[in-house]
Amino acid sequence: MKKFGLLGKNISYSFSRKYFNEKFEKEKINAEYVNFDIPEITDFPLIITKNPTLSGMNVTIPYKLEVMKFLEDLSEDAKAIEAVNVIKFENGGKLIGHNTDFIGFRDSLKPHLRPQHTHALILGTGGASKAVAYALKTLGISYKFVSRSPLEDQFSYSDLNEEIIQKYSLIINTTPLGTFPDIENCPDIPYQFITKNHLVFDLIYNPSETKFMSNSKKGGATAINGNKMLQLQAEAAWLIWNS
């Protein structure tokens, strides 16, 4: 039996295990999907040693960047994004890093885009934000990062005002703020300036409507969560593992 798994920390909530095991059962695939919940990335090689039937892995917070140093090579997309969320086990045990987060984000965003969505704010600067930025670049949408510790050419949360919010009519939350069980949390942005021209996208999928989304909807914005993104990135991972 082939084995697949998710590498991360505190991942009992994960979408992936349920999704893939249901897929395997429904499609009569002789495989299982398990969680590899490790406290430190240095435990990763031990997982490989102890699980000789591993055929592929997903990677989630907080190891999308750290895992790269254990891989033999990266796909062109993963190199450009500088983050990995899929590992393919090649013949001979060679580990290749890929990124399907950008595919999931891009393809779940596209049906909701309107002509005014030409400028985007990306809230957060972690591994997921890099995939979002790469996807926006492929769609020809200009973007700015918003960070608590902004680098040059980034906004801080305190910079955000009516003028900026009106210009950047696409706002994407890539931070974990608002994830269950801390559902009362949300990014600190001036929601009062969000209008019906805005599209907000929260990468969080639990809860299905975050405070970031509900606050934005009060001004008339269209708000979508990360559930479709997860499904699409998972299907893209499956294609990579089986190519």
PASEBA-1860 file (N, C-alpha, C; in nm, 3 decimals):
! residues 243
1> MKKFGLLG> 0.084/-0.120/0.000/0.000/0.000/0.000/0.088/0.125/0.000 ~ 0.055/0.217/-0.091/0.129/0.343/-0.095/0.086/0.430/0.023 ~ 0.180/0.512/0.069/0.150/0.603/0.180/0.178/0.747/0.137 ~ 0.086/0.835/0.173/0.103/0.978/0.152/0.081/1.046/0.287 ~ 0.125/1.171/0.301/0.108/1.234/0.431/0.125/1.384/0.429 ~ 0.090/1.442/0.542/0.102/1.586/0.561/0.207/1.615/0.666 ~ 0.303/1.700/0.631/0.408/1.743/0.724/0.371/1.880/0.779 ~ 0.369/1.890/0.912/0.337/2.019/0.973/0.349/2.012/1.124
9> KNISYSFS> 0.294/2.112/1.189/0.299/2.121/1.336/0.161/2.160/1.386 ~ 0.110/2.084/1.483/-0.026/2.105/1.535/-0.129/2.100/1.423 ~ -0.135/1.987/1.355/-0.215/1.976/1.232/-0.333/1.880/1.244 ~ -0.378/1.855/1.367/-0.491/1.763/1.384/-0.617/1.813/1.312 ~ -0.626/1.946/1.292/-0.742/2.007/1.226/-0.742/1.984/1.075 ~ -0.634/1.930/1.019/-0.607/1.939/0.876/-0.716/1.886/0.784 ~ -0.734/1.956/0.675/-0.823/1.920/0.564/-0.770/1.799/0.488 ~ -0.638/1.791/0.472/-0.579/1.699/0.375/-0.605/1.552/0.406
17> RKYFNEKF> -0.588/1.512/0.532/-0.603/1.369/0.566/-0.742/1.318/0.530 ~ -0.845/1.391/0.572/-0.983/1.351/0.542/-1.008/1.352/0.391 ~ -0.961/1.456/0.325/-0.984/1.471/0.182/-0.925/1.353/0.103 ~ -0.798/1.322/0.130/-0.733/1.218/0.051/-0.782/1.078/0.088 ~ -0.806/1.051/0.215/-0.855/0.918/0.251/-0.994/0.892/0.194 ~ -1.078/0.996/0.189/-1.210/0.981/0.125/-1.193/0.959/-0.025 ~ -1.098/1.028/-0.086/-1.070/1.012/-0.229/-1.023/0.868/-0.257 ~ -0.931/0.818/-0.174/-0.879/0.683/-0.195/-0.990/0.578/-0.184
25> EKEKINAE> -1.078/0.597/-0.085/-1.187/0.502/-0.066/-1.286/0.506/-0.183 ~ -1.323/0.627/-0.222/-1.420/0.645/-0.330/-1.368/0.593/-0.463 ~ -1.240/0.616/-0.491/-1.182/0.577/-0.620/-1.111/0.442/-0.614 ~ -1.128/0.373/-0.500/-1.068/0.239/-0.480/-0.918/0.239/-0.510 ~ -0.849/0.339/-0.453/-0.704/0.351/-0.465/-0.641/0.285/-0.342 ~ -0.545/0.196/-0.364/-0.481/0.125/-0.252/-0.372/0.212/-0.190 ~ -0.417/0.306/-0.106/-0.324/0.401/-0.044/-0.384/0.453/0.086 ~ -0.299/0.511/0.169/-0.346/0.578/0.291/-0.276/0.711/0.306
33> YVNFDIPE> -0.340/0.801/0.381/-0.286/0.935/0.402/-0.283/0.961/0.551 ~ -0.166/0.999/0.603/-0.150/1.018/0.748/-0.089/1.155/0.777 ~ -0.105/1.200/0.899/-0.042/1.325/0.944/0.094/1.296/1.006 ~ 0.193/1.375/0.969/0.325/1.370/1.032/0.342/1.503/1.108 ~ 0.300/1.501/1.232/0.298/1.620/1.317/0.427/1.622/1.397 ~ 0.520/1.710/1.359/0.652/1.710/1.425/0.680/1.846/1.489 ~ 0.750/1.846/1.604/0.779/1.972/1.673/0.889/2.054/1.608 ~ 0.979/1.985/1.535/1.092/2.055/1.471/1.117/1.993/1.333
41> ITDFPLII> 1.161/2.074/1.238/1.187/2.025/1.103/1.302/1.925/1.100 ~ 1.389/1.927/1.203/1.500/1.833/1.209/1.452/1.688/1.224 ~ 1.323/1.668/1.258/1.266/1.533/1.267/1.226/1.478/1.130 ~ 1.231/1.561/1.027/1.185/1.521/0.894/1.259/1.398/0.838 ~ 1.393/1.393/0.842/1.462/1.276/0.786/1.420/1.144/0.851 ~ 1.387/1.148/0.979/1.344/1.027/1.049/1.212/0.975/0.992 ~ 1.123/1.065/0.951/0.996/1.025/0.888/1.024/0.946/0.761 ~ 1.117/0.994/0.681/1.153/0.927/0.555/1.207/0.786/0.584
49> TKNPTLSG> 1.295/0.777/0.684/1.357/0.648/0.720/1.252/0.548/0.769 ~ 1.159/0.596/0.851/1.061/0.506/0.914/0.944/0.469/0.824 ~ 0.931/0.536/0.709/0.814/0.514/0.621/0.859/0.486/0.478 ~ 0.911/0.365/0.455/0.968/0.333/0.324/0.867/0.331/0.209 ~ 0.736/0.325/0.241/0.637/0.323/0.132/0.583/0.463/0.099 ~ 0.643/0.567/0.159/0.599/0.703/0.129/0.617/0.735/-0.020 ~ 0.512/0.788/-0.081/0.516/0.820/-0.223/0.500/0.969/-0.250 ~ 0.453/1.043/-0.151/0.435/1.187/-0.170/0.390/1.252/-0.041
57> MNVTIPYK> 0.417/1.380/-0.026/0.379/1.452/0.095/0.328/1.592/0.060 ~ 0.238/1.639/0.144/0.204/1.781/0.148/0.281/1.844/0.264 ~ 0.303/1.973/0.256/0.374/2.046/0.362/0.290/2.167/0.399 ~ 0.272/2.190/0.529/0.196/2.305/0.574/0.274/2.382/0.680 ~ 0.207/2.482/0.738/0.268/2.567/0.841/0.327/2.481/0.954 ~ 0.450/2.506/0.999/0.538/2.619/0.963/0.657/2.577/0.878 ~ 0.644/2.471/0.797/0.763/2.411/0.735/0.776/2.432/0.584 ~ 0.695/2.518/0.524/0.699/2.535/0.378/0.832/2.591/0.329
65> LEVMKFLE> 0.899/2.666/0.414/1.030/2.721/0.378/1.142/2.631/0.430 ~ 1.128/2.589/0.555/1.235/2.512/0.621/1.262/2.378/0.554 ~ 1.159/2.316/0.495/1.177/2.182/0.439/1.266/2.182/0.316 ~ 1.282/2.299/0.253/1.355/2.303/0.126/1.499/2.255/0.138 ~ 1.560/2.276/0.254/1.701/2.237/0.267/1.721/2.085/0.270 ~ 1.610/2.010/0.284/1.618/1.864/0.286/1.588/1.802/0.149 ~ 1.560/1.884/0.048/1.518/1.835/-0.082/1.631/1.841/-0.184 ~ 1.628/1.746/-0.278/1.734/1.741/-0.380/1.714/1.847/-0.488
73> DLSEDAKA> 1.589/1.879/-0.519/1.564/1.975/-0.626/1.426/2.038/-0.607 ~ 1.402/2.147/-0.680/1.273/2.217/-0.674/1.220/2.236/-0.815 ~ 1.088/2.234/-0.830/1.027/2.268/-0.959/1.051/2.417/-0.985 ~ 1.028/2.459/-1.110/1.048/2.600/-1.144/0.955/2.690/-1.062 ~ 0.831/2.645/-1.042/0.736/2.725/-0.964/0.782/2.738/-0.819 ~ 0.826/2.627/-0.759/0.872/2.631/-0.620/0.996/2.718/-0.605 ~ 1.084/2.715/-0.705/1.203/2.802/-0.702/1.162/2.948/-0.704 ~ 1.068/2.981/-0.790/1.024/3.121/-0.802/0.953/3.168/-0.676
81> IEAVNVIK> 0.871/3.081/-0.617/0.793/3.117/-0.498/0.879/3.112/-0.372 ~ 0.979/3.025/-0.373/1.067/3.002/-0.257/0.988/2.944/-0.139 ~ 0.895/2.853/-0.172/0.820/2.781/-0.070/0.768/2.652/-0.133 ~ 0.759/2.548/-0.051/0.717/2.415/-0.098/0.597/2.368/-0.018 ~ 0.494/2.320/-0.089/0.382/2.258/-0.017/0.354/2.116/-0.065 ~ 0.435/2.069/-0.162/0.421/1.932/-0.213/0.560/1.873/-0.235 ~ 0.579/1.749/-0.190/0.704/1.677/-0.215/0.672/1.552/-0.295 ~ 0.744/1.536/-0.405/0.730/1.415/-0.485/0.852/1.326/-0.460
89> FENGGKLI> 0.826/1.197/-0.438/0.933/1.099/-0.417/0.964/1.035/-0.552 ~ 1.074/1.075/-0.612/1.114/1.019/-0.742/1.176/0.881/-0.723 ~ 1.192/0.809/-0.834/1.260/0.679/-0.829/1.399/0.696/-0.770 ~ 1.437/0.604/-0.683/1.566/0.613/-0.616/1.561/0.698/-0.491 ~ 1.442/0.742/-0.453/1.426/0.816/-0.328/1.458/0.963/-0.335 ~ 1.475/1.017/-0.457/1.505/1.159/-0.472/1.381/1.242/-0.437 ~ 1.400/1.345/-0.354/1.288/1.428/-0.309/1.286/1.560/-0.386 ~ 1.173/1.586/-0.455/1.159/1.707/-0.536/1.046/1.792/-0.478
97> GHNTDFIG> 1.074/1.920/-0.453/0.974/2.012/-0.398/0.895/2.083/-0.506 ~ 0.764/2.091/-0.486/0.674/2.160/-0.579/0.588/2.259/-0.501 ~ 0.518/2.345/-0.572/0.422/2.433/-0.507/0.291/2.432/-0.586 ~ 0.184/2.386/-0.520/0.051/2.389/-0.582/-0.041/2.491/-0.515 ~ 0.009/2.557/-0.410/-0.071/2.662/-0.345/-0.110/2.770/-0.446 ~ -0.015/2.807/-0.531/-0.043/2.915/-0.625/-0.149/2.873/-0.727 ~ -0.150/2.744/-0.764/-0.252/2.693/-0.857/-0.390/2.699/-0.791 ~ -0.397/2.650/-0.667/-0.523/2.652/-0.595/-0.576/2.792/-0.575
105> FRDSLKPH> -0.488/2.884/-0.538/-0.530/3.023/-0.517/-0.573/3.086/-0.649 ~ -0.490/3.076/-0.750/-0.519/3.138/-0.881/-0.652/3.091/-0.938 ~ -0.672/2.958/-0.938/-0.790/2.903/-1.005/-0.918/2.920/-0.923 ~ -0.906/2.940/-0.791/-1.026/2.968/-0.711/-1.058/3.118/-0.712 ~ -0.958/3.202/-0.737/-0.979/3.347/-0.744/-1.039/3.390/-0.877 ~ -0.994/3.332/-0.985/-1.026/3.380/-1.120/-1.176/3.399/-1.147 ~ -1.264/3.307/-1.104/-1.407/3.327/-1.135/-1.468/3.449/-1.068 ~ -1.403/3.502/-0.965/-1.459/3.615/-0.889/-1.401/3.750/-0.929
113> LRPQHTHA> -1.299/3.749/-1.014/-1.233/3.875/-1.051/-1.322/3.961/-1.140 ~ -1.319/4.092/-1.113/-1.392/4.189/-1.194/-1.291/4.292/-1.246 ~ -1.332/4.372/-1.347/-1.236/4.465/-1.410/-1.164/4.558/-1.312 ~ -1.230/4.593/-1.199/-1.166/4.687/-1.106/-1.058/4.623/-1.018 ~ -1.047/4.491/-1.022/-0.953/4.423/-0.931/-0.813/4.416/-0.993 ~ -0.751/4.532/-1.005/-0.618/4.541/-1.068/-0.505/4.556/-0.968 ~ -0.540/4.591/-0.842/-0.439/4.611/-0.737/-0.479/4.532/-0.613 ~ -0.383/4.460/-0.556/-0.412/4.373/-0.442/-0.322/4.404/-0.323
121> LILGTGGA> -0.381/4.391/-0.205/-0.305/4.392/-0.080/-0.293/4.248/-0.032 ~ -0.171/4.205/0.000/-0.148/4.073/0.058/-0.116/4.091/0.205 ~ -0.206/4.047/0.292/-0.185/4.060/0.436/-0.102/3.942/0.483 ~ 0.020/3.972/0.534/0.111/3.867/0.579/0.224/3.845/0.480 ~ 0.335/3.790/0.532/0.454/3.771/0.448/0.515/3.631/0.462 ~ 0.436/3.533/0.507/0.485/3.396/0.523/0.487/3.320/0.392 ~ 0.505/3.187/0.401/0.517/3.101/0.283/0.396/3.111/0.191 ~ 0.276/3.114/0.247/0.154/3.121/0.165/0.148/3.252/0.087
129> SKAVAYAL> 0.198/3.360/0.148/0.192/3.490/0.081/0.277/3.490/-0.046 ~ 0.384/3.414/-0.045/0.472/3.406/-0.162/0.400/3.340/-0.280 ~ 0.321/3.235/-0.250/0.245/3.167/-0.354/0.136/3.259/-0.409 ~ 0.072/3.335/-0.321/-0.031/3.431/-0.362/0.029/3.537/-0.455 ~ 0.145/3.591/-0.415/0.211/3.694/-0.497/0.247/3.639/-0.636 ~ 0.296/3.516/-0.640/0.332/3.452/-0.768/0.209/3.436/-0.856 ~ 0.098/3.392/-0.796/-0.027/3.376/-0.872/-0.076/3.510/-0.926 ~ -0.072/3.614/-0.843/-0.116/3.746/-0.887/-0.030/3.796/-1.003
137> KTLGISYK> 0.098/3.767/-0.996/0.189/3.807/-1.104/0.149/3.740/-1.236 ~ 0.113/3.611/-1.229/0.072/3.539/-1.351/-0.060/3.594/-1.405 ~ -0.140/3.655/-1.318/-0.269/3.713/-1.361/-0.258/3.860/-1.400 ~ -0.139/3.916/-1.387/-0.118/4.056/-1.423/-0.178/4.155/-1.324 ~ -0.191/4.111/-1.198/-0.246/4.198/-1.093/-0.131/4.250/-1.008 ~ -0.121/4.381/-0.994/-0.013/4.438/-0.913/-0.049/4.425/-0.764 ~ 0.053/4.413/-0.679/0.026/4.384/-0.537/0.128/4.451/-0.447 ~ 0.086/4.466/-0.321/0.175/4.514/-0.214/0.152/4.426/-0.091
145> FVSRSPLE> 0.261/4.395/-0.022/0.251/4.320/0.103/0.220/4.417/0.217 ~ 0.144/4.368/0.315/0.119/4.441/0.439/0.177/4.357/0.553 ~ 0.263/4.418/0.633/0.335/4.342/0.736/0.340/4.419/0.867 ~ 0.348/4.346/0.977/0.371/4.410/1.107/0.513/4.465/1.116 ~ 0.604/4.407/1.037/0.743/4.455/1.031/0.779/4.477/0.885 ~ 0.727/4.585/0.825/0.741/4.602/0.681/0.884/4.627/0.635 ~ 0.916/4.565/0.522/1.041/4.594/0.454/1.016/4.713/0.360 ~ 1.122/4.754/0.291/1.106/4.861/0.193/1.004/4.819/0.088
153> DQFSYSDL> 0.919/4.909/0.046/0.816/4.884/-0.054/0.703/4.794/-0.002 ~ 0.687/4.784/0.129/0.573/4.717/0.189/0.497/4.816/0.278 ~ 0.368/4.790/0.298/0.289/4.871/0.389/0.293/4.810/0.530 ~ 0.286/4.895/0.630/0.255/4.848/0.765/0.103/4.860/0.781 ~ 0.048/4.791/0.880/-0.096/4.798/0.902/-0.139/4.942/0.935 ~ -0.053/5.016/1.002/-0.089/5.154/1.038/-0.087/5.248/0.917 ~ -0.022/5.205/0.805/-0.022/5.286/0.683/-0.158/5.287/0.614 ~ -0.236/5.183/0.636/-0.358/5.164/0.558/-0.461/5.273/0.590
161> NEEIIQKY> -0.503/5.343/0.486/-0.601/5.450/0.502/-0.706/5.438/0.391 ~ -0.797/5.533/0.385/-0.906/5.525/0.288/-0.853/5.523/0.144 ~ -0.756/5.605/0.116/-0.701/5.613/-0.021/-0.642/5.479/-0.065 ~ -0.564/5.418/0.024/-0.501/5.289/-0.009/-0.607/5.180/-0.025 ~ -0.701/5.173/0.068/-0.804/5.069/0.062/-0.889/5.084/-0.064 ~ -0.918/5.207/-0.105/-0.997/5.228/-0.227/-0.918/5.184/-0.351 ~ -0.789/5.211/-0.353/-0.707/5.173/-0.469/-0.690/5.021/-0.479 ~ -0.667/4.958/-0.365/-0.640/4.813/-0.363/-0.770/4.740/-0.333
169> SLIINTTP> -0.846/4.711/-0.440/-0.981/4.657/-0.423/-0.984/4.504/-0.410 ~ -0.867/4.443/-0.415/-0.855/4.300/-0.387/-0.766/4.284/-0.263 ~ -0.820/4.223/-0.158/-0.745/4.209/-0.032/-0.742/4.062/0.007 ~ -0.621/4.008/0.027/-0.604/3.865/0.055/-0.539/3.847/0.192 ~ -0.605/3.771/0.278/-0.547/3.740/0.410/-0.471/3.609/0.402 ~ -0.339/3.615/0.419/-0.257/3.493/0.422/-0.207/3.463/0.563 ~ -0.252/3.543/0.661/-0.213/3.518/0.800/-0.307/3.415/0.862 ~ -0.269/3.353/0.976/-0.360/3.258/1.042/-0.464/3.325/1.132
177> LGTFPDIE> -0.467/3.458/1.135/-0.558/3.530/1.224/-0.704/3.500/1.191 ~ -0.775/3.445/1.290/-0.916/3.412/1.271/-0.942/3.265/1.254 ~ -0.835/3.184/1.250/-0.851/3.039/1.239/-0.912/2.983/1.367 ~ -1.001/2.884/1.351/-1.057/2.814/1.467/-0.945/2.761/1.556 ~ -0.951/2.777/1.689/-1.065/2.825/1.768/-1.064/2.977/1.795 ~ -0.964/3.048/1.743/-0.953/3.193/1.773/-1.033/3.274/1.672 ~ -1.163/3.246/1.663/-1.244/3.300/1.553/-1.278/3.448/1.569 ~ -1.250/3.506/1.685/-1.276/3.649/1.704/-1.160/3.736/1.655
185> NCPDIPYQ> -1.050/3.675/1.618/-0.935/3.751/1.568/-0.952/3.784/1.420 ~ -0.889/3.891/1.378/-0.887/3.926/1.236/-0.775/4.028/1.212 ~ -0.730/4.039/1.087/-0.627/4.140/1.058/-0.677/4.280/1.091 ~ -0.586/4.363/1.138/-0.621/4.498/1.184/-0.613/4.595/1.066 ~ -0.721/4.599/0.987/-0.728/4.691/0.874/-0.853/4.778/0.890 ~ -0.859/4.894/0.822/-0.976/4.983/0.836/-1.094/4.933/0.751 ~ -1.171/4.842/0.808/-1.281/4.778/0.735/-1.387/4.879/0.690 ~ -1.394/4.995/0.757/-1.498/5.093/0.723/-1.481/5.149/0.582
193> FITKNHLV> -1.363/5.130/0.522/-1.339/5.181/0.387/-1.362/5.075/0.279 ~ -1.400/4.955/0.318/-1.426/4.848/0.221/-1.567/4.865/0.165 ~ -1.580/4.851/0.032/-1.706/4.876/-0.038/-1.746/4.756/-0.124 ~ -1.855/4.775/-0.198/-1.903/4.670/-0.288/-1.807/4.645/-0.405 ~ -1.712/4.736/-0.426/-1.611/4.716/-0.532/-1.503/4.617/-0.491 ~ -1.499/4.583/-0.362/-1.391/4.499/-0.310/-1.420/4.350/-0.321 ~ -1.313/4.277/-0.341/-1.314/4.131/-0.331/-1.213/4.095/-0.223 ~ -1.256/4.024/-0.120/-1.163/3.979/-0.016/-1.156/3.827/-0.019
201> FDLIYNPS> -1.036/3.777/0.000/-1.010/3.633/-0.006/-0.934/3.596/0.120 ~ -0.991/3.504/0.198/-0.924/3.456/0.319/-0.877/3.314/0.294 ~ -0.746/3.288/0.307/-0.694/3.153/0.285/-0.743/3.054/0.391 ~ -0.795/3.107/0.502/-0.850/3.021/0.609/-0.978/2.954/0.559 ~ -1.000/2.828/0.600/-1.124/2.757/0.563/-1.203/2.710/0.684 ~ -1.146/2.727/0.804/-1.216/2.690/0.927/-1.198/2.803/1.028 ~ -1.305/2.884/1.053/-1.443/2.868/1.009/-1.463/2.906/0.861 ~ -1.579/2.869/0.808/-1.605/2.896/0.666/-1.625/3.046/0.641
209> ETKFMSNS> -1.671/3.119/0.743/-1.674/3.265/0.734/-1.598/3.324/0.851 ~ -1.484/3.382/0.822/-1.400/3.441/0.927/-1.448/3.582/0.959 ~ -1.395/3.636/1.067/-1.429/3.774/1.103/-1.380/3.871/0.996 ~ -1.265/3.844/0.935/-1.214/3.923/0.823/-1.318/3.929/0.711 ~ -1.378/3.814/0.682/-1.479/3.809/0.576/-1.607/3.881/0.617 ~ -1.657/3.853/0.737/-1.784/3.914/0.780/-1.770/4.066/0.795 ~ -1.657/4.113/0.846/-1.634/4.258/0.857/-1.635/4.324/0.718 ~ -1.577/4.255/0.621/-1.568/4.309/0.485/-1.705/4.309/0.416
217> KKGGATAI> -1.784/4.207/0.444/-1.916/4.196/0.381/-2.011/4.305/0.428 ~ -1.986/4.361/0.546/-2.070/4.471/0.597/-2.067/4.591/0.502 ~ -1.954/4.609/0.435/-1.941/4.718/0.338/-1.984/4.681/0.198 ~ -2.031/4.558/0.181/-2.079/4.513/0.050/-1.979/4.432/-0.030 ~ -1.863/4.401/0.027/-1.759/4.327/-0.047/-1.802/4.183/-0.075 ~ -1.749/4.127/-0.181/-1.758/3.984/-0.206/-1.647/3.918/-0.124 ~ -1.681/3.811/-0.050/-1.582/3.747/0.038/-1.581/3.597/0.013 ~ -1.462/3.542/-0.008/-1.448/3.397/-0.030/-1.341/3.340/0.063
225> NGNKMLQL> -1.359/3.213/0.099/-1.264/3.148/0.190/-1.171/3.055/0.112 ~ -1.085/2.983/0.185/-0.981/2.903/0.121/-1.020/2.760/0.089 ~ -1.148/2.724/0.103/-1.186/2.584/0.085/-1.163/2.534/-0.058 ~ -1.208/2.612/-0.157/-1.189/2.572/-0.297/-1.041/2.570/-0.333 ~ -0.966/2.665/-0.279/-0.821/2.668/-0.302/-0.757/2.537/-0.254 ~ -0.799/2.492/-0.136/-0.744/2.367/-0.081/-0.774/2.248/-0.171 ~ -0.897/2.239/-0.218/-0.935/2.128/-0.305/-0.853/2.129/-0.434 ~ -0.839/2.247/-0.494/-0.767/2.258/-0.620/-0.618/2.230/-0.604
233> QAEAAWLI> -0.558/2.278/-0.491/-0.415/2.250/-0.472/-0.392/2.102/-0.443 ~ -0.490/2.038/-0.376/-0.479/1.894/-0.346/-0.485/1.811/-0.474 ~ -0.577/1.848/-0.563/-0.587/1.776/-0.691/-0.462/1.796/-0.775 ~ -0.405/1.917/-0.771/-0.280/1.944/-0.844/-0.165/1.862/-0.785 ~ -0.165/1.846/-0.651/-0.062/1.762/-0.586/-0.075/1.617/-0.632 ~ -0.198/1.567/-0.639/-0.223/1.429/-0.682/-0.170/1.405/-0.823 ~ -0.190/1.503/-0.912/-0.138/1.492/-1.049/0.015/1.486/-1.049 ~ 0.079/1.565/-0.964/0.225/1.565/-0.955/0.275/1.429/-0.905
241> WNS> 0.212/1.376/-0.798/0.255/1.247/-0.743/0.242/1.134/-0.844 ~ 0.148/1.149/-0.935/0.120/1.040/-1.030/0.170/1.066/-1.171 ~ 0.250/1.171/-1.186/0.302/1.201/-1.320/0.433/1.128/-1.346
END
